[in-house]
Amino acid sequence: MACLANSSEALLVLDLSSNNFHGIIPKTFTTGIKMFNLSKNKLHGQVPPSLANCTMLQTLVLGNNHIESTFPVLLGALPDLQVLILWSNKFHGVIENSEIIISKASHR
């Protein structure tokens, strides 16, 4: 999937759900993507910090995988993020900088 970061075409929606993918989530993305769905796979590891560079991202669906990490607070800084689905994973720890998330939610 590394080629997605080098795409000259605008990739707005990428739905790779229910494909039995396994391994870690790719670390490179096309920055113009608006909807990214990796749910119902067997992905593990962490949510890549590079997702914070996808400033047009509106929907991110990572539910029903094997992700074991702390809550990805960095996603709270995404200006257009409206839907974040993380259910059925193993996120743990304290949600730091929750004022970003709360502030963002109250402005919608």
C-alpha positions as CSV (number, residue, x, y, z in Angstrom):
1,M,0.0,0.0,0.0
2,A,3.0,2.3,0.0
3,C,2.2,3.4,-3.5
4,L,-1.0,5.1,-2.2
5,A,1.2,7.9,-0.7
6,N,2.7,8.6,-4.1
7,S,-0.6,8.7,-6.1
8,S,-1.0,11.8,-8.2
9,E,-4.7,11.1,-8.5
10,A,-7.1,12.1,-5.8
11,L,-8.1,9.1,-3.7
12,L,-11.1,10.1,-1.6
13,V,-12.5,6.8,-0.3
14,L,-10.6,3.6,0.4
15,D,-12.7,0.7,1.8
16,L,-10.6,-2.3,2.5
17,S,-13.0,-3.8,5.1
18,S,-13.7,-7.6,5.5
19,N,-10.6,-8.7,3.5
20,N,-8.8,-10.9,6.0
21,F,-5.8,-8.6,5.8
22,H,-3.2,-9.2,8.6
23,G,-0.1,-7.4,9.7
24,I,0.4,-3.8,10.7
25,I,-1.5,-0.8,9.4
26,P,0.5,0.9,6.6
27,K,2.5,4.0,7.7
28,T,2.0,6.0,4.5
29,F,-1.2,7.4,3.1
30,T,-2.4,9.7,0.4
31,T,-3.0,12.9,2.3
32,G,-6.2,13.9,0.5
33,I,-8.2,10.8,1.6
34,K,-11.6,11.5,3.2
35,M,-12.8,8.1,4.2
36,F,-10.6,5.1,5.2
37,N,-12.1,1.8,6.3
38,L,-9.9,-1.1,7.5
39,S,-12.5,-2.7,9.7
40,K,-13.1,-6.5,10.0
41,N,-9.5,-7.6,9.2
42,K,-6.8,-9.0,11.4
43,L,-4.5,-6.0,11.7
44,H,-2.4,-5.4,14.8
45,G,0.1,-2.9,16.1
46,Q,-0.5,0.7,16.5
47,V,-2.5,3.4,14.7
48,P,0.3,5.1,12.6
49,P,1.1,8.7,13.6
50,S,1.3,9.5,9.9
51,L,-2.6,9.4,9.8
52,A,-2.4,12.9,11.5
53,N,-1.1,14.2,8.1
54,C,-4.4,13.3,6.4
55,T,-5.9,16.6,7.2
56,M,-8.9,16.0,4.9
57,L,-9.9,12.7,6.7
58,Q,-13.5,12.8,7.7
59,T,-14.1,9.1,8.5
60,L,-11.7,6.5,9.9
61,V,-13.0,3.0,10.6
62,L,-10.5,0.6,12.3
63,G,-13.1,-1.5,14.2
64,N,-12.9,-5.3,14.7
65,N,-9.2,-5.8,14.3
66,H,-6.4,-6.9,16.7
67,I,-5.0,-3.4,17.4
68,E,-3.4,-3.2,20.8
69,S,-2.3,0.3,21.6
70,T,-3.0,3.4,23.6
71,F,-5.9,5.6,22.4
72,P,-4.7,7.5,19.2
73,V,-5.1,11.0,20.7
74,L,-3.2,12.5,17.7
75,L,-6.3,11.9,15.6
76,G,-8.1,14.6,17.7
77,A,-6.2,17.2,15.9
78,L,-7.6,16.3,12.5
79,P,-9.8,19.3,11.5
80,D,-12.4,17.5,9.5
81,L,-12.6,14.1,11.4
82,Q,-16.3,13.4,12.1
83,V,-16.5,9.7,12.5
84,L,-13.9,7.6,14.3
85,I,-14.8,3.9,14.9
86,L,-12.3,1.9,17.0
87,W,-14.6,-0.8,18.5
88,S,-13.5,-4.4,19.1
89,N,-9.8,-3.7,19.5
90,K,-7.6,-3.6,22.6
91,F,-7.0,0.1,23.2
92,H,-5.8,0.9,26.7
93,G,-4.5,3.6,28.9
94,V,-5.5,7.1,29.8
95,I,-6.9,9.4,27.1
96,E,-4.6,12.3,27.3
97,N,-5.3,15.7,25.9
98,S,-9.0,14.9,26.1
99,E,-9.8,18.7,25.9
100,I,-9.0,18.5,22.2
101,I,-11.6,15.8,21.6
102,I,-14.2,17.5,23.9
103,S,-13.6,20.9,22.3
104,K,-13.8,19.5,18.8
105,A,-17.1,17.6,19.6
106,S,-18.7,20.7,21.1
107,H,-18.1,22.7,17.9
108,R,-20.0,20.3,15.6
